[in-house]
Amino acid sequence: MKVVLATLNAKYIHTSLALRCLKTHIGEEFPVQLAEYTIKDPFMNIVSDIYQRQPDVVGFSCYIWNIEETIQVINMLRKVRPDVKIVLGGPEVSYDTEFWMNRVKEVDFIVVGEGEETFLHLLREIRDEQKYHFVFGVAYRKGEEVLINPSRPKLDLSTVPSPHRLPEDIPQLGKRVVYFETSRGCPFSCQFCLSSIEVGVRYYDIEKTKADLLYLIDNGAKLIKFVDRTFNIKRDYAMEMFKFLIENHRGCVFQFEITADIMRPEVLDYLAEHAPPGVFRFEIGVQSTNDPTNEIVQRRQNFAKLTRTVVKVKDSKKIDQHLDLIAGLPLENYNTFRSTFNDVFALRPEELQLGFLKMLRGTGLRRDAEKYGYVYMDNAPYEMLGNDMMPFDDVVRLKRLEDILEKFWNSHRMDLTMEHLMHTEFESPFDFFQAFGDFWDNNGWQKIGHQLEDLFVRLEAFLQAHRIQRPEVARGLMKLDYFNNHKYKPRKIWWNDALEKAEVARILRMAAEQPAVVGSEFAALGLNEKDLHKHAVVERLPFNVAKWLQPGEADSIGDSVGDSSGDNGNSNADDHVSDGAEQEGSTLALVIYQQTENEKPLVFYIREHAVVHA
């Protein structure tokens, strides 16, 4: 009896841990093939591939991100293979199971909850005597009737074979994300989360876990994401794992979901001292800082302790942090969510994800939806459309804010500009992102694509329309951000104060003939005037760059525009100009674009008076 285990991942780089757990548990008893696709793949391609494998049983792993596409595949597959047994499993169909059996008539069975033992038992009954009433944890059909058996006891994780040692996975380990669990279950009871339904936390054997991680690292894994709901719930376990990974990472990156307000100071101190930069990433669910909201959804959170953890981790400059917010929770209106957003943004995480409440099947919040006036999508992902405190109008506006947050903050294309605007031109970060989001939508830009330069052009248009106090500062910082972060010369110039060609030519000639004026690092490049005309850009920045880059000085950048005092504005130049020389507030940026695509440009800041006197 031939078995195909299939799923539709959200992206090609993702992999399905569930399918690998099922396959390794089945072992050699049945021939099993894994078939992973994406939700973007044409349904015909998926069905054709499964059809050509000629399975007797096909199992689909189902989640909110793939259930609707999976149903389309099943409908087509049943038409061309009326004899095949179709089994569904996964969190999306483990709740409201009778609904799914009635909605998708082509399905023969649904595995409810943990699937390893249930699915193996089901395969044996399909092969042998078809006594499905003996299979705990399965729903099946008896004529037109849908029958759901009692649930199966939880697995003893010490008996589960490793899902991480399949030979066919080795060639792809370095190209795709590896999902890894060291435990199952969650100690918390958040009413919007499926993890709250399972009581208690079970752990895999730690030595077996270490051996699996070493196997993955030795075979080329580059990114391992731990799917434990709270990796740091047991301090000693987490500390031992952190130490092990630090000692054995070999360049692999590890991502964890942590609960920040329970992170112990000694763990933070250890990570700050020993964690290699860039090897760990933390995902932290904040969701809301509104106390009545957290209380109603049974979410215990100490924001002061959470802040302590996030700040300490950030100050160590070792670990990137991804913080999550959920808009649309009970008792959270537009204004309180504004406070939540600003509270969390003040921590300046490397990434801030704004999500919208999903009314997941099986959760307490979905059962209480009427109590809070929720309206939400009928089909997955069941996203809320409004409730008694946050109408659809507010949801739409926050969607606009979310779009700008992704494009202009999480991408880190122009951090200096963002910080300046949020600090000096707008009342708060929330107000900046919201105003820009509304402007973006009003101009219809959400309906069209954009290239990199378009982001700068559209920000410039927004700032002009908004009539900010110091547009020349914002424009100068946009230039600085572009020069420091992007590998290609801009194809579109969004500024109207570009230097004349003759002036650029004069500066490049001076740089070629007197490179020491620019600085020793520049002189070491040995570029001639022809090279510079081919690879260099020169632009004026209307402030003292060196002063701007000094800690604590950014807040007063507006005061330094046109200022003839203070630092010399050249972070790279030799100090060969006398202290008595005139020192102007503006700076010239000489940008050398490199020959290879992977290299960022070299940026040199020149004191403008040094160019004049050279």
N, C-alpha and C positions, 0 to 999 in steps of 0.2 A: 504494500500500500504506500503510494508515493505522496509525500506531504510538501506543500509550499507554504512558507510563512512569509507574509507580505505586509508592507505598510507604505504609506505615503508620507515621507518626511517633509518638513517645511522647506528645507533647502538641501541641496546635494551634499554639502559638507557635513550635514548631520548624520548620525547613525542611530539605529534603534537598539537600545539595551534590552528591551522586552523580548524582541525576537531571538536574541542571542541567549537569553536566559531559558527560553522555551526549548531551543534547539539542544543546548547542552544538557538539559534535564532529560530530554528524550533519549539522548545518547545514540547507541547503535540499533535500538529496537525498531526504529522506522527510518527509512531514508528521507532526510529533510533538506530542502533547499531554502535559502534566504533570498528574498526578492524585495529590494528596497527601491522605491521610486520617489518622486517629489509631487507635491500638489500642483505644480506647473506642467507636469508631463501630460501630453495628450492622452485621453482615456483610451483611445484605440491602440496606442502604443503599449500601454500597460496591459490591457486585456490580451493583446496579441502575444506579448511576452509570456504571460501566465499560461495561456492556451498552449503555446509551443512546449512548455514544460510537461504537459500532460499529467497534471496531478489528480489524485483521487480525493484529496482533502486540501482546501485552501483556508488558511487562517489569516484574518486581517486584524492588525492592532490599531485601535481607534481612539482618537483624541479630538478635542474641540477644533483643532486646526485642520483635521483631515477627514472628519466624518462625512461631510456632504460630498466631497470628491470620492470618497470610498464607496458611498452608496451608488454613485453613477457607475463606477467600475463594476460593482456587484451586479447591477441590473444588466449590463452588457454581457458579463461573464456567464450569467445564468442562461442567457439566450443561446450562446454558442456551446455551453457545456451544461445541459440540463441535468446530467447525472452526477456532477461534482458536489461533494459535501462542502458547504460554506460555513465557517465558524468565525464569529466576532469575539474580540476580547479587548480589554483596556479600560481605562477610567471612564471614557465617555459612555460606554454601554453597560457599565457595572451598576448603574443607577437607572431607575425607570426602565428596567429590563423588558417588562412586558410591552411597554410602549414601542421599544425598538423592534421586538419580534413582530408586532402588528404593523409597524410602518414599513419594514423591509421584509416582505414576504419571501424573498429569495433566500433568506438566511435560514439555515437549519438549526444552528446552535449558537448560544452565547455563553462564553465563560465569564463568570462573575468573580471579580476580585483577583487575588493572586492566582496566576494561571498555570504555574509549572506542573503541579501534581494533578490538577483538574484536567488540563489539556491532555496529558499523557493517559490518564484513566479513560477520557473520552475516546481517544484514538484506539485504545484496546477494545472498547465496546463497539465502535464502528467496524473494526476488523472482525470481531468475534460474534457476540451474541446479541448486540443491539439492546442491551438492558440498560437504557439510559437513566432510569429511575434510581440506579445505584450510584450515579456519578454526582457526588456532592459538589455544589458550586456551579452547576450548569443549568441553562434553560434550553428546552427542546420542544418539539412539536409532536403531538399525538393526534393525528388527523388534523382537524381544524383547531384543536385546543392547544394553548400554550401552557406548558408546565414548567415551574421553576423549583428546582431542588434546594434543600437547605444548604447553607454556606459550609465551606470546608474550614477546619482549623488552620491557623496560621502556620506557615512553614518554620521549621527549625533551620535557621540560616547556616548553621554549622554543617549541615548535610548537603547544601546546595553546591553543585559543581560550578567551577569558574566559567563565566560567559566570555572571558577575555582572551582565550587561547585558541581561537579558531584559525587554522592555517590560512584560510582564504582571506582573512582580514589583514594579514601582515603587509601586503603590498600597498595598502591604502592608509596605514596607521598615521603616516606623516602628513597626509593630505586631508584628513577628515577629523572631526571632533570625536573624541572618545568619551562616552558617558559612563560614569563609574559610581557605584553606591557602596558605602561602607555600613549603611544601616537602612532600616525601613521603619516608617512611622514618624510621628511628630508628638512632642509633649504638650503642644499648645492647642487651643480650641477656637481659633479664629473662624467665625461663622461664614466667611466668604470663601473658605479654602477647603478642598476635599481632604487634605491631610488631617484636618481636625476630626474626621470621622473615625480614623483608626486610633485606638487607645494604646499608648505605650510605644517604646522604641526598642527594636531588636537589632543586634549588631552581628556582622560577620566576624569570624575569627581574625584577629588583627594580624597574626603572622601570615595567614593565607592572603589577606588583603595586601600586605607589603610585597609578598612574592608576586602577586598579579601585577602590581604597579611596576615592579622592577622588570617584569617580562615585557610590559608595554613600552617602557622607556628604552629597554635594550633593543626593541624591535622598531624604534623610530617614531613613537608617538610624540607629537609636538604640543597638543592641547588636550588636557584631560579635565572634564567638568564633573565635579562631584554633585550628584543629584540628591544627597541627603538634605532633608528639609531644614535641619539645624545642625550643621557640622560640629559646632562647638558646644553642644548641649552637655557633654561630659568633658570637663576640663582636662583630666589626665589623658583621655583618649585623644583629644584634639592636639594636645601638646606633643604627645608621642608621635602622632602622624606628621605634624608640622616639622618636627626635628628630623624625622626619617626622610621627608621630601626635600628638605634643605640639603641634607647630606647626599642625596642621590638624584637630584633633578636633572642634571646633565643637559640643561637648556630647555627642558620641557616646562610648559606653563600650566598651572593648576588654578582652577576657579572653584570657589566654595560659596554656598549660601550660609551666611552666619547670622546669628542674632546678636546685634552689637551691644545691647545694654547688659548682657550677661558675660561679656568677654572679660576675663580676669586681668588685672593689671600686670601680673607676672608673665602672662602669655603675650601681652602687648609689648612688654619690655624685651622679651626674648626675640620676638619678630623684628622689632626696631633695630636690635643689635645684630641679628644673624641672618635675616631673610635676604637673599640676593635680590637686587632691584629687578622688577618685572617678572619674577617667577610666580608670584601669587596674585590673584585677583579676588576681591571680596564682593559678593552681591548681598546687599542689605535691604530688607523690606521695611521701610518706615511706614508707608501707606498713608498715615495721617498723624498730625500732632494735636488734633482736636480731642480733648479728653472725653467729652460725652460720646463722641463717635467710637473711640477705642473701647469704652466701657460697654456700649450696646452690642458691639460685635465680639465681645469677650477677648479682646486683644490686650494683654498686659504689656505695657511698654513704659520704660523710664527714659524719657527723651534726654534728660540731662546726662545720664550715663551713656546713652547712645552717642551723644555729641562728644563726650570725652573720648570714646573709642575712635570715632571717625577722625577727630582732630589729631589724636596721637598717631594713628596710622598714616594720615596725610603728612604730618610733620616728619615722619621717618623717611618719606620719599622712596619707599620700597615697594608699596602695594597700591595698585589702582583700585578704586572703589566705585561700584555701580549701585546707586541708591534708587529705590522704587517708591513711587507714589500711586495711590488709587483714587481717582476722582469718582464721586457718585456714591460714597458710602453713606449709611444712614446718619442723619443729623448733621450733615456737612453741606452747607450751602456755598454759593459762589464766593462770598466774602471770607468765610472760615477756611475755604480751600486756598484762597489767596494767601492767608496767613500760613497755612501748612506749607505751601510752595516756597514762600520766602524764608520760613524757618529752615527748611532743608537746603535750599539753594545757598543759604549763608555758609553752609559747610563746604561749598565748592567741590562737590564730588567730581571725579573725572567724567562720570556719566550720570545723568539724572533722567530716569525713565518715567514718563507720565503715562500711566495706563488708565483704563476705564473699567469700572466694576463689571465683572462677568457673573451672571446669575447661574452658577454651575449646578447641574443636576446633583442632587444628594446633599447640598449644603443647607445649613440652617437658614441662611439669608434668603435663599430661593423659597423655602417653605413659608417664610414670613414676608414675602414680597408685598402682599396686599396690605399688610400692616403699615408699611412705609410708602405706599402709593407707587410702587415701582411699575414702570412699563419697560419692556425689554424685548430684544429680538427673539422670535419664535425658534429660529434655528441657530446652531452654533455659529459664532462663539457666545451667543446669549448676552450680548453687551447691553448694559442699561441705556435706555433712551431718555429717562427722566424719572424723578420721584417727587414726593410732596415738598421737598426743599430745594431741588435742583431741576428746574424745568428744561425742556429740550433746547430752548434758546441758549441757556448757559452751557449745556453740553457742547453745542455747536461752536460756541466761542472758545471753549477750552480745547476743542479739537484743533482750532487754528493756532492756539498757543503751542500745543504739542508739536505741530509741524515745524514751527520756527525754532523751538527748542532743539529738535533733532538736527535741523539744517545748520544752525548757527552756534549752538553750544556743544552738543555732544560730538559734533564733527571736529571741534577744536581748530577750525580754519582761521579764526580771527579773535583769539582770546583777549588780546590787549584792547581791541576796539570794544568788545562786549563789556569788559570790566569798566572801561571809561564811561560808556553810555549808561550802564546800570547804576554807576556810582554818582555821576554828576548831572546827567540829563533827564533821568526818569526817577520817579519816586521810589521804585523798587524794581528788582528783576522781573517780577510777575507783570508789572505794568508795562515794561519794555516789550517783553515777549507777546503780551496780549495786544498792545497797540500795533506792533509790527505784523502780527498774525491777522488782525482785522484789515490792515492796509493791504497785505498780500492777497487776501481773499477778495477784497473790493476791486482789485486790479485784475482779477481772473487768473492770477499766476498759478493757482492750484490746478488749473486745467491743462497746463503746458509744462514741458520739460525744461530743464535748465542745465547749463554748463557751469563750470567753476566761476568764471568771471561774471556770469549772470547774478550770482549771489551778491557780489560786491556792487554791481550796477543797481540792483533792486534795493539793497540797503541804502545806497546813496540817494535813490529816489525817495525812499521813506523818510530819511533824515531831512531832505529838502522840504518835503511836505509838512513834516512835523515842526519845522522851524526851531531846531535846537539852538542853544546859546552859542556853542563854539563849533560850527561845522568844519572849520579848517583843521581843528584838532582831530576830530573824528576821521576826516579824510586822510590826514597824515598817518594816523594809526592803522587805518585800512591798508595803506601802502606798506607800512612796516610789517603788518601781519602777512600780507601777500609775499613780500620779499623773503621773510624768514621761514615760511611754511610751504611754499609751492615751488615745484621743480621746473616750471616752464615760464617763459616770458608771457606776460598777459597779452592775449589777443585783442581784448577790448579794454580801452582806457576809460575808466569811469571818473577820472578827475579832470578838471578843466584848467589846472595850473601847471601843466607839464612844462618842463624846461624847453627853451627853443633849441632846435637842432644845432645851431652854431655854438650855443653855450655848452651843450653836451659834448660836442666835438672838442672844444677847448679844454674841458675838464679831462676827457679821456687822453688827450695829448699830454697834458700836464702829468696825469697818472703814469703814463708810459715813460715819460722823460725823467720824472722826479718821483719814483715810487715811494721813497721814504716819507714824502708828505702824507701819503695815505697810511703808511704803517709798515713795520717790518714783516708782518705776516703776508701782506700784499706783495711787498717787494720780493719775497721768496718765491712767488709764483712765476716771476720772470716773463710776464705778459707784455707783448709789444702792442703798438697802437692798433694794428690790424686785428689782433686777437680780441682786443677790448671792444672794437666796433662790432665784432661778430657775436660776442658772448655777454656783453655788459649792458646794464641799464643804469642810468643816473637820474635820480629824482630828489627834489627838495622836501624835507620833512619840516613842518613849521614849528618845531620845538626842539629843545635840547635833548637828544636821544639818551645820552649817558645819564642825565639827571632822571629822565623818565624810567630808565631801567634800574635805578637804585631803589632798594626796598624802602617803602614809606614815602617815596616821592611822587608816586603816580597820582595821588589825590590832588596834588597841586599843579598838575600839568598845564592847566589853563593859565596859571600865573607865569609859567616859563615861556609862553609863546611870545616871541619878540623881545625876551629879556636879554640884556647885554651883560649880565653878571652870572656868576656861578661857574659850574663845571664847563670844561672845554668842548663837550659834545662829541668826543671822538673816543669810543671805547677801544679802538684798535690802533690808533696812531701813536707814534713815538712822541715823547715830550720834548720835541726839538724847538718848539715855538716858545718864546720867552713869556714869562708870567705877565709881563706888562702889555702883551699884545691884546688887541681888541678881541673879545670873545662874544660871538653872536649867539642868539638863542636858537636859530634854525640850524639844521644839519643837512648835509648832502649824503644820500645813501648811494654807494657804488655797489651794484649787485652783479656778481659774476655767476652766470648760469653754467653748470658743469656739463661735461661731455656725456656722462652716463645718466640714464633715467633714474637710477636709484639714489643719486646724490642730491642733497638739498643745495640750494645756491649758497655762495659765500657772500656775506654782507659786510661791507666796510663803511664806517661812519666817518665823514670828513668834516673838520671844522671849516666852515665856509670862508672865514677870513684867511685860512691857510692857503686855500685855492686862489684867492684874490692876490695874495702877495707872492705866490710861488713863481 
